Amino acid sequence: MNIVISSEGNSLKSKIDMRFGRAKWFCVYNSENGKTDFVENENIDAQGGAGTKTAELMAELEAKEVYSGHFGPKAESLLKKLNIDMKTFANENQTVQQVINDLK
């Protein structure tokens, strides 16, 4: 299962990004094989609709769960329609690796 984590950078040592639609990067973690990939968010500088465009990206990444700090109302609505579960971070000072460790 693909789990996506919003991240400030493109490594496991990067801090999580509390933003969803304007997160800098996304870590795609496959919970079945433990593989991770990083995808740069091309919607970060969108004039409008960053949240919904990023929600569409989650569908393209075949995400089943997305972890971030805050989801806007339009992104939240679309993620629900796409049957992608939204989870929020318990601690905003975590790294991507710490989030993955908590998932294991």
Secondary structure, DSSP 8 states (H G I E B T S, - for coil): -EEEEEESSSSTTSBB-SBSTT-SEEEEEETTT--EEEEE-TTTT-SS-HHHHHHHHHHHTTEEEEEESB--HHHHHHHHHTT-EEEE-S-TT-BHHHHHHHH-
